[in-house]
Each structure stands twice: as C-alpha cells, then as structure tokens.
Amino acid sequence: METICRLCLICLVVAAMLGSLAACGSGTPSESGATATAQPTATTAPTPTPRPTPPPTPGTIDPAVQGLDMVQALAAAGGDAATLLLDGKPEEVAYLGVVVPAGGEAGSPGAAAAAANAEFLSGHWVFLEGDGDRDDSGRRRFYVWLADGRLVNEELIRAGVARLEDNGLDVAHRERLLAAQATAVADKASLIEISSIRLDGTGKAQPDEYIEFTNPGESGLDMSGWRIEAGHVEQFFVFPTGFVLTPGQACRLYTNQVLDDSCGGCTFGHNKPILNNDGDCGQVYDTLGLLIVERCVERGEN
C-alpha cells in the first residue's frame, strides 16, 4: 500500500509539472534557453458557397406585378441602381426617375440612400417594368418592383433619400413619384421652421441680421449638407456633416457674427448686409435640392 501511495504521489508531481509547462505562452524561452514546440496551425474551414435565394411562390406575389419579368437581386449599386441576375449574368441597372445625392462617404446623404436601397433589395427577387432604355452611363433603366407590390423607385423617394428626376424624361409613374416626394418634403418640414427673420441689424454692416430656424417636432433632424439661403443663391450657408437640429432647438444664423445662439458657429460670414430692410425671404433646402421651408417677411415683421 505504501509503494502504491508513493507511485501516486510521483504521478501527481509529474502532472503538475506538465500543467505548468502548458500554461506558458507558446514559443516563450525557458530558463535553459529552450523554446516550446509550436502548435500546428488550425485549418480554416472553406467558406460555403451561398445558395441562391428561392423565388417567391405565386401566392405571395402581388397581382399588380404578376406578368412582369422576375429576376434575382444580387446587391444594391449605390442608392439609385441594383445589380441583378439577367440572362444568367450580373448586370447593373438604374432606377427610372430617381436621383440620389453624390458621394458615398460614411454618414453622408449618398451613403444613407445606398443603405436604404440595400435594405429594400436584401434577399429579394424583383420585377422589372420598362423598355430598358439606357442612361448616360450605358445602364438600362427600369421600374423595380418587389413581390409585395412596393415600387423601389417610389419607396426611396418617399424615404427622403432620393428625388424625382423631373427633366422631361417620359416617366410612366411620374404622378406617383411626385406624391411620394411631397410626402417626404412634408415629413422633413414637420421638423424645421423659419421662426423669425431680423431684416434690419445695427451699424453700417448690420452683422446681427439673422434668420432663426427651429425644430418644432419630437425627433432630431439631420441637416448634414442642407442649405439655407437669405433670399438669393449667392447668400447661403451649408450645414456641416453631423449637424442635427434637436427637438425644440432654435438657432440663429447671423449675417456675420457668432453668438451663444449660433448653434456651434453658424454664420453667413458676409461683411455686408444681406437682408433687404424693406422685406426679404429665407429658404431651407435639403441635400437633394428640394425646398423644404420658406418664409418671407416685410419691414416691421419678424
């Protein structure tokens, strides 16, 4: 029995020594200068090939789009186009009647349009309407429908990330797209108003003229890239990326000074008066160039 206990004690000591060695970092030199043997690198499993999204069943397809060509959507291509599987090959097609802001930097209006477009297309088959006439880039243009009867062109405009391309193009659904655009403008206008205009400032240069704008809504309004004009296209201020007008916030955009109510430094930066003392207007445009709100006042009003 004593011999067996001694053997057990030896086994426990050896196991403890092996455990101490295992606890050292791989490749760390020991006191004698020896290096632990490197462990073999684990083999990375191959990435599985994604399966094609199954097409919608006939019972889930809205009657409004039945009879149109059904194709698989592969990916969004910016905010105004999609890569589709056409005749067995990927092809980028543009959306008829849709314009989105340029650029795709993170946080930009262009990126917001691309993200919205990707969400509409994610995992979907789509239905094409139109003759496929080509734009200036050579892309075929279509109305792109979802199986549930939503028109992607229209949804992007209604979401406020795109506008109607109203340049004489023969747009079959023009009135529908215009209605979506009016909804988007109304949604934005509910979050901003020109609450006051001071036409007549002090001194010769009148640096304290201002246009005051306020958010009367219950949610913030991202005004990155938006533009305020003081009655003329050459008298304007463009909001920097990341500027959000919070609920209840009021900001004064002065002709040429920055005060505590200038909301981080908003100023037209003109060294001469820009508002006509007898009467003038202020306009607010979004990044799509759409007029969101306008206010005009005469002498004695504000």
PyMOL commands that set and color helices and strands:
alter all, ss='L'
color gray80, all
select helices_A, chain A and resi 2-22+58-60+63-65+109-121+152-158+174-189+260-262
alter helices_A, ss='H'
color red, helices_A
select strands_A, chain A and resi 69-76+81-86+89-95+98-99+125-129+141-146+163-164+193-198+210-214+221-222+227-232+235-238+244-245+250-254+279-285+291-298
alter strands_A, ss='S'
color yellow, strands_A
deselect
rebuild
show_as cartoon
